[in-house]
Amino acid sequence: MFEKLKSIILNYVEVEENQVTPEARFMEDLGFTSFDFMSMLGELEEELEVEIDQQKAAGIRTVQEAVDYLESL
């Protein structure tokens, strides 16, 4: 799941691949805007055929938190 999420993240922000680590924070470390983050969630819903709870998603700060949440769906 991490590798899949990483490849999607790289479509949204211009960072080096090695910067996308489990500990990386979407806003502070990777430079996501709120719009980027919500757009990415929409793509993840389509790609993984899941429904993401917007309130739970709002609490996600790091790549690992996103991986854990997606794996729980």
MMTF fields as JSON, N, C-alpha, C and O atoms, coordinates in Angstrom:
{
  "mmtfVersion": "1.0.0",
  "mmtfProducer": "UNKNOWN",
  "numBonds": 291,
  "numAtoms": 292,
  "numGroups": 73,
  "numChains": 1,
  "numModels": 1,
  "chainsPerModel": [1],
  "groupsPerChain": [73],
  "chainIdList": ["A"],
  "bondAtomList": [4, 2, 8, 6, 12, 10, 16, 14, 20, 18, 24, 22, 28, 26, 32, 30, 36, 34, 40, 38, 44, 42, 48, 46, 52, 50, 56, 54, 60, 58, 64, 62, 68, 66, 72, 70, 76, 74, 80, 78, 84, 82, 88, 86, 92, 90, 96, 94, 100, 98, 104, 102, 108, 106, 112, 110, 116, 114, 120, 118, 124, 122, 128, 126, 132, 130, 136, 134, 140, 138, 144, 142, 148, 146, 152, 150, 156, 154, 160, 158, 164, 162, 168, 166, 172, 170, 176, 174, 180, 178, 184, 182, 188, 186, 192, 190, 196, 194, 200, 198, 204, 202, 208, 206, 212, 210, 216, 214, 220, 218, 224, 222, 228, 226, 232, 230, 236, 234, 240, 238, 244, 242, 248, 246, 252, 250, 256, 254, 260, 258, 264, 262, 268, 266, 272, 270, 276, 274, 280, 278, 284, 282, 288, 286],
  "bondOrderList": [1, 1, 1, 1, 1, 1, 1, 1, 1, 1, 1, 1, 1, 1, 1, 1, 1, 1, 1, 1, 1, 1, 1, 1, 1, 1, 1, 1, 1, 1, 1, 1, 1, 1, 1, 1, 1, 1, 1, 1, 1, 1, 1, 1, 1, 1, 1, 1, 1, 1, 1, 1, 1, 1, 1, 1, 1, 1, 1, 1, 1, 1, 1, 1, 1, 1, 1, 1, 1, 1, 1, 1],
  "groupList": [{"groupName": "MET", "atomNameList": ["N", "CA", "C", "O"], "elementList": ["N", "C", "C", "O"], "formalChargeList": [0, 0, 0, 0], "bondAtomList": [1, 0, 2, 1, 3, 2], "bondOrderList": [1, 1, 2], "singleLetterCode": "M", "chemCompType": "L-PEPTIDE LINKING"}, {"groupName": "PHE", "atomNameList": ["N", "CA", "C", "O"], "elementList": ["N", "C", "C", "O"], "formalChargeList": [0, 0, 0, 0], "bondAtomList": [1, 0, 2, 1, 3, 2], "bondOrderList": [1, 1, 2], "singleLetterCode": "F", "chemCompType": "L-PEPTIDE LINKING"}, {"groupName": "GLU", "atomNameList": ["N", "CA", "C", "O"], "elementList": ["N", "C", "C", "O"], "formalChargeList": [0, 0, 0, 0], "bondAtomList": [1, 0, 2, 1, 3, 2], "bondOrderList": [1, 1, 2], "singleLetterCode": "E", "chemCompType": "L-PEPTIDE LINKING"}, {"groupName": "LYS", "atomNameList": ["N", "CA", "C", "O"], "elementList": ["N", "C", "C", "O"], "formalChargeList": [0, 0, 0, 0], "bondAtomList": [1, 0, 2, 1, 3, 2], "bondOrderList": [1, 1, 2], "singleLetterCode": "K", "chemCompType": "L-PEPTIDE LINKING"}, {"groupName": "LEU", "atomNameList": ["N", "CA", "C", "O"], "elementList": ["N", "C", "C", "O"], "formalChargeList": [0, 0, 0, 0], "bondAtomList": [1, 0, 2, 1, 3, 2], "bondOrderList": [1, 1, 2], "singleLetterCode": "L", "chemCompType": "L-PEPTIDE LINKING"}, {"groupName": "SER", "atomNameList": ["N", "CA", "C", "O"], "elementList": ["N", "C", "C", "O"], "formalChargeList": [0, 0, 0, 0], "bondAtomList": [1, 0, 2, 1, 3, 2], "bondOrderList": [1, 1, 2], "singleLetterCode": "S", "chemCompType": "L-PEPTIDE LINKING"}, {"groupName": "ILE", "atomNameList": ["N", "CA", "C", "O"], "elementList": ["N", "C", "C", "O"], "formalChargeList": [0, 0, 0, 0], "bondAtomList": [1, 0, 2, 1, 3, 2], "bondOrderList": [1, 1, 2], "singleLetterCode": "I", "chemCompType": "L-PEPTIDE LINKING"}, {"groupName": "ASN", "atomNameList": ["N", "CA", "C", "O"], "elementList": ["N", "C", "C", "O"], "formalChargeList": [0, 0, 0, 0], "bondAtomList": [1, 0, 2, 1, 3, 2], "bondOrderList": [1, 1, 2], "singleLetterCode": "N", "chemCompType": "L-PEPTIDE LINKING"}, {"groupName": "TYR", "atomNameList": ["N", "CA", "C", "O"], "elementList": ["N", "C", "C", "O"], "formalChargeList": [0, 0, 0, 0], "bondAtomList": [1, 0, 2, 1, 3, 2], "bondOrderList": [1, 1, 2], "singleLetterCode": "Y", "chemCompType": "L-PEPTIDE LINKING"}, {"groupName": "VAL", "atomNameList": ["N", "CA", "C", "O"], "elementList": ["N", "C", "C", "O"], "formalChargeList": [0, 0, 0, 0], "bondAtomList": [1, 0, 2, 1, 3, 2], "bondOrderList": [1, 1, 2], "singleLetterCode": "V", "chemCompType": "L-PEPTIDE LINKING"}, {"groupName": "GLN", "atomNameList": ["N", "CA", "C", "O"], "elementList": ["N", "C", "C", "O"], "formalChargeList": [0, 0, 0, 0], "bondAtomList": [1, 0, 2, 1, 3, 2], "bondOrderList": [1, 1, 2], "singleLetterCode": "Q", "chemCompType": "L-PEPTIDE LINKING"}, {"groupName": "THR", "atomNameList": ["N", "CA", "C", "O"], "elementList": ["N", "C", "C", "O"], "formalChargeList": [0, 0, 0, 0], "bondAtomList": [1, 0, 2, 1, 3, 2], "bondOrderList": [1, 1, 2], "singleLetterCode": "T", "chemCompType": "L-PEPTIDE LINKING"}, {"groupName": "PRO", "atomNameList": ["N", "CA", "C", "O"], "elementList": ["N", "C", "C", "O"], "formalChargeList": [0, 0, 0, 0], "bondAtomList": [1, 0, 2, 1, 3, 2], "bondOrderList": [1, 1, 2], "singleLetterCode": "P", "chemCompType": "L-PEPTIDE LINKING"}, {"groupName": "ALA", "atomNameList": ["N", "CA", "C", "O"], "elementList": ["N", "C", "C", "O"], "formalChargeList": [0, 0, 0, 0], "bondAtomList": [1, 0, 2, 1, 3, 2], "bondOrderList": [1, 1, 2], "singleLetterCode": "A", "chemCompType": "L-PEPTIDE LINKING"}, {"groupName": "ARG", "atomNameList": ["N", "CA", "C", "O"], "elementList": ["N", "C", "C", "O"], "formalChargeList": [0, 0, 0, 0], "bondAtomList": [1, 0, 2, 1, 3, 2], "bondOrderList": [1, 1, 2], "singleLetterCode": "R", "chemCompType": "L-PEPTIDE LINKING"}, {"groupName": "ASP", "atomNameList": ["N", "CA", "C", "O"], "elementList": ["N", "C", "C", "O"], "formalChargeList": [0, 0, 0, 0], "bondAtomList": [1, 0, 2, 1, 3, 2], "bondOrderList": [1, 1, 2], "singleLetterCode": "D", "chemCompType": "L-PEPTIDE LINKING"}, {"groupName": "GLY", "atomNameList": ["N", "CA", "C", "O"], "elementList": ["N", "C", "C", "O"], "formalChargeList": [0, 0, 0, 0], "bondAtomList": [1, 0, 2, 1, 3, 2], "bondOrderList": [1, 1, 2], "singleLetterCode": "G", "chemCompType": "PEPTIDE LINKING"}],
  "groupTypeList": [0, 1, 2, 3, 4, 3, 5, 6, 6, 4, 7, 8, 9, 2, 9, 2, 2, 7, 10, 9, 11, 12, 2, 13, 14, 1, 0, 2, 15, 4, 16, 1, 11, 5, 1, 15, 1, 0, 5, 0, 4, 16, 2, 4, 2, 2, 2, 4, 2, 9, 2, 6, 15, 10, 10, 3, 13, 13, 16, 6, 14, 11, 9, 10, 2, 13, 9, 15, 8, 4, 2, 5, 4],
  "groupIdList": [1, 2, 3, 4, 5, 6, 7, 8, 9, 10, 11, 12, 13, 14, 15, 16, 17, 18, 19, 20, 21, 22, 23, 24, 25, 26, 27, 28, 29, 30, 31, 32, 33, 34, 35, 36, 37, 38, 39, 40, 41, 42, 43, 44, 45, 46, 47, 48, 49, 50, 51, 52, 53, 54, 55, 56, 57, 58, 59, 60, 61, 62, 63, 64, 65, 66, 67, 68, 69, 70, 71, 72, 73],
  "secStructList": [7, 2, 2, 2, 2, 2, 2, 2, 2, 2, 2, 2, 1, 7, 7, 7, 4, 4, 4, 7, 7, 6, 6, 7, 5, 6, 6, 6, 6, 6, 7, 7, 7, 2, 2, 2, 2, 2, 2, 2, 2, 2, 2, 2, 2, 2, 2, 2, 6, 7, 7, 7, 7, 2, 2, 2, 2, 2, 6, 7, 7, 5, 2, 2, 2, 2, 2, 2, 2, 2, 2, 2, 7],
  "xCoordList": [0.824, 0.0, 0.867, 0.529, 1.987, 2.863, 3.351, 3.311, 3.811, 4.353, 3.28, 3.551, 2.059, 0.957, 0.638, 0.48, 0.545, 0.256, 1.38, 1.125, 2.6, 3.758, 3.684, 3.939, 3.341, 3.282, 2.166, 2.305, 1.064, -0.023, 0.403, 0.136, 1.058, 1.543, 2.437, 2.342, 3.302, 4.246, 3.547, 4.149, 2.274, 1.5, 1.014, 0.668, 0.988, 0.397, 1.407, 1.122, 2.565, 3.56, 4.905, 5.217, 5.683, 6.995, 8.056, 8.67, 8.252, 9.291, 10.068, 9.592, 11.265, 12.044, 11.362, 10.77, 11.449, 10.823, 11.273, 10.479, 12.551, 13.072, 12.534, 12.742, 11.843, 11.241, 9.906, 9.419, 9.327, 8.044, 8.346, 8.548, 8.37, 8.654, 7.411, 6.518, 7.331, 6.167, 5.982, 4.851, 7.077, 7.01, 6.684, 6.358, 6.77, 6.564, 5.146, 4.17, 5.06, 3.758, 3.32, 4.115, 2.052, 1.56, 1.76, 2.317, 1.32, 1.387, 2.802, 3.373, 3.355, 4.617, 5.815, 6.678, 5.879, 7.066, 6.929, 7.9, 5.732, 5.556, 4.944, 4.905, 4.468, 3.964, 2.562, 2.194, 1.775, 0.389, -0.406, -0.17, -1.355, -2.369, -3.593, -3.65, -4.552, -5.788, -6.445, -6.968, -6.415, -7.022, -6.303, -6.95, -4.96, -4.188, -4.58, -4.795, -4.669, -4.956, -6.336, -6.49, -7.337, -8.691, -8.766, -9.471, -8.051, -8.013, -7.392, -7.874, -6.31, -5.653, -6.603, -6.653, -7.354, -8.302, -9.337, -9.709, -9.798, -10.753, -10.162, -10.83, -8.913, -8.242, -8.079, -8.264, -7.734, -7.579, -8.897, -8.92, -9.996, -11.308, -11.583, -12.042, -11.297, -11.523, -10.578, -10.999, -9.308, -8.264, -8.46, -8.304, -8.802, -8.897, -10.328, -10.572, -11.283, -12.702, -13.135, -13.711, -12.841, -13.223, -13.897, -13.821, -14.554, -15.123, -14.37, -14.292, -13.82, -13.014, -13.885, -14.55, -13.871, -14.606, -13.866, -12.716, -14.537, -13.879, -13.403, -12.355, -14.161, -13.747, -12.512, -11.617, -12.461, -11.266, -10.082, -8.965, -10.325, -9.248, -8.668, -7.475, -9.497, -9.033, -8.008, -7.22, -8.009, -7.059, -5.759, -4.85, -5.67, -4.466, -3.382, -3.588, -2.234, -1.125, 0.073, 0.741, 0.342, 1.541, 1.166, 0.032, 2.144, 1.947, 1.578, 0.689, 2.247, 1.945, 0.517, -0.15, 0.046, -1.342, -2.304, -3.323, -1.983, -2.822, -2.797, -3.838, -1.614, -1.483, -2.302, -3.048, -2.16, -2.897, -4.4, -5.137, -4.842, -6.285, -6.775, -7.807, -6.047, -6.461, -6.481, -7.362, -5.513, -5.48, -6.629, -7.015, -7.186, -8.295, -9.636, -10.621, -9.67, -10.949, -11.326, -12.369],
  "yCoordList": [-1.203, 0.0, 1.267, 2.255, 1.229, 2.404, 2.791, 3.965, 1.811, 2.114, 2.694, 3.618, 2.156, 2.655, 4.102, 4.965, 4.352, 5.701, 6.658, 7.789, 6.201, 7.025, 7.456, 8.618, 6.543, 6.904, 7.911, 8.776, 7.808, 8.779, 10.134, 11.169, 10.134, 11.381, 12.131, 13.352, 11.402, 12.037, 12.691, 13.509, 12.336, 13.001, 14.379, 15.217, 14.611, 15.838, 16.893, 18.089, 16.463, 17.436, 17.149, 16.014, 18.2, 18.051, 17.912, 18.889, 16.676, 16.361, 15.17, 14.441, 14.982, 13.807, 12.569, 12.625, 11.465, 10.219, 9.831, 9.318, 10.078, 9.684, 10.557, 10.239, 11.656, 12.499, 11.926, 12.293, 11.031, 10.427, 9.219, 8.106, 9.47, 8.425, 8.226, 9.074, 7.128, 6.943, 8.09, 8.412, 8.709, 9.78, 11.14, 12.08, 11.252, 12.55, 13.057, 12.32, 14.349, 14.98, 15.607, 16.239, 15.424, 15.903, 17.396, 17.816, 18.195, 19.653, 20.189, 20.865, 19.879, 20.486, 19.982, 20.772, 18.668, 18.096, 17.965, 18.154, 17.642, 17.375, 18.551, 18.547, 19.552, 20.753, 20.643, 21.4, 19.708, 19.592, 20.814, 21.369, 21.23, 22.198, 21.374, 20.178, 21.991, 21.278, 20.746, 19.632, 21.546, 21.126, 19.904, 18.959, 19.916, 18.767, 17.507, 16.444, 17.653, 16.507, 15.931, 14.717, 16.803, 16.333, 15.713, 14.724, 16.284, 15.722, 14.332, 13.413, 14.194, 12.89, 11.867, 10.719, 12.273, 11.348, 10.869, 9.696, 11.777, 11.394, 10.36, 9.397, 10.56, 9.598, 8.248, 7.198, 8.281, 7.036, 6.276, 5.05, 7.004, 6.35, 5.602, 4.46, 6.262, 5.625, 4.449, 3.357, 4.686, 3.69, 2.423, 1.305, 2.621, 1.494, 1.008, 0.029, 1.722, 1.381, 1.313, 0.324, 2.39, 2.513, 3.87, 4.748, 4.018, 5.316, 5.847, 5.193, 7.034, 7.641, 8.586, 9.466, 8.393, 9.259, 10.595, 10.648, 11.672, 12.986, 13.46, 14.096, 13.155, 13.594, 12.843, 13.431, 11.534, 10.765, 11.229, 11.341, 11.495, 11.939, 13.272, 13.523, 14.116, 15.424, 15.287, 16.204, 14.149, 13.934, 13.287, 13.104, 12.945, 12.283, 13.327, 14.289, 13.121, 14.074, 13.482, 14.183, 12.191, 11.586, 10.533, 10.057, 10.192, 9.155, 7.835, 7.128, 7.492, 6.234, 6.218, 5.185, 7.35, 7.412, 7.142, 6.475, 7.657, 7.421, 5.945, 5.363, 5.341, 3.916, 3.083, 2.192, 3.375, 2.626, 2.753, 1.771, 3.97, 4.193, 3.436, 2.768, 3.537, 2.86, 1.351, 0.673, 0.823, -0.634, -1.09, -2.259, -0.179, -0.553, -0.596, -1.114, -0.052, 0.007, -1.317, -1.418],
  "zCoordList": [0.0, 0.0, 0.0, -0.651, 0.734, 0.791, -0.603, -0.971, -1.38, -2.711, -3.626, -4.393, -3.547, -4.368, -3.983, -4.847, -2.677, -2.204, -2.609, -3.024, -2.487, -2.845, -4.311, -4.629, -5.189, -6.609, -6.872, -7.737, -6.138, -6.296, -5.732, -6.342, -4.581, -3.976, -4.958, -5.083, -5.654, -6.576, -7.771, -8.466, -8.015, -9.065, -8.616, -9.448, -7.316, -6.777, -6.345, -6.404, -5.919, -5.446, -6.092, -6.452, -6.228, -6.845, -5.768, -5.339, -5.344, -4.367, -4.897, -5.767, -4.366, -4.742, -4.16, -3.082, -4.876, -4.43, -3.018, -2.23, -2.703, -1.383, -0.247, 0.924, -0.58, 0.451, 0.941, 2.01, 0.155, 0.535, 1.412, 0.926, 2.709, 3.696, 4.554, 4.539, 5.301, 6.175, 7.167, 7.533, 7.605, 8.597, 7.99, 8.715, 6.661, 6.004, 6.239, 6.101, 6.601, 6.803, 5.478, 4.783, 5.145, 3.85, 3.655, 2.641, 4.599, 4.431, 4.67, 3.814, 5.837, 6.242, 5.45, 5.067, 5.197, 4.554, 3.04, 2.307, 2.575, 1.146, 0.385, -0.846, 1.117, 0.444, -0.121, -1.019, 0.394, -0.059, 0.376, 1.449, -0.467, -0.048, 0.337, 0.052, 0.969, 1.311, 0.043, 0.026, -1.011, -2.276, -2.841, -3.291, -2.821, -3.308, -2.545, -3.129, -1.225, -0.365, -0.682, -0.818, -0.8, -1.094, -2.495, -2.699, -3.441, -4.796, -4.78, -5.441, -4.01, -3.893, -3.272, -3.715, -2.253, -1.63, -2.636, -2.645, -3.479, -4.523, -5.465, -5.84, -5.846, -6.727, -6.025, -6.64, -4.745, -3.985, -3.902, -4.01, -3.709, -3.655, -4.952, -4.938, -6.078, -7.383, -7.59, -7.971, -7.337, -7.582, -6.733, -7.223, -5.46, -4.529, -4.325, -3.621, -4.966, -4.837, -3.377, -2.925, -2.653, -1.247, -1.056, -1.915, 0.086, 0.437, 1.643, 2.683, 1.489, 2.539, 3.356, 2.81, 4.652, 5.57, 5.66, 6.096, 5.241, 5.178, 6.551, 6.657, 7.596, 8.936, 9.405, 10.012, 9.121, 9.496, 8.661, 9.166, 7.395, 6.503, 6.971, 6.801, 7.551, 8.011, 9.134, 9.365, 9.836, 10.917, 10.485, 11.295, 9.221, 8.713, 8.457, 7.718, 9.077, 8.927, 8.178, 7.418, 8.393, 7.79, 6.756, 6.7, 5.953, 4.939, 5.618, 5.142, 6.723, 7.412, 7.953, 7.902, 8.469, 8.941, 7.785, 7.964, 6.61, 5.432, 5.047, 4.74, 5.062, 4.743, 5.723, 5.316, 7.019, 8.038, 7.832, 7.924, 7.554, 7.349, 6.111, 6.164, 5.006, 3.77, 3.944, 3.415, 4.684, 4.905, 5.79, 5.748, 6.595, 7.481, 6.74, 7.265, 5.523, 4.787, 4.155, 3.509]
}
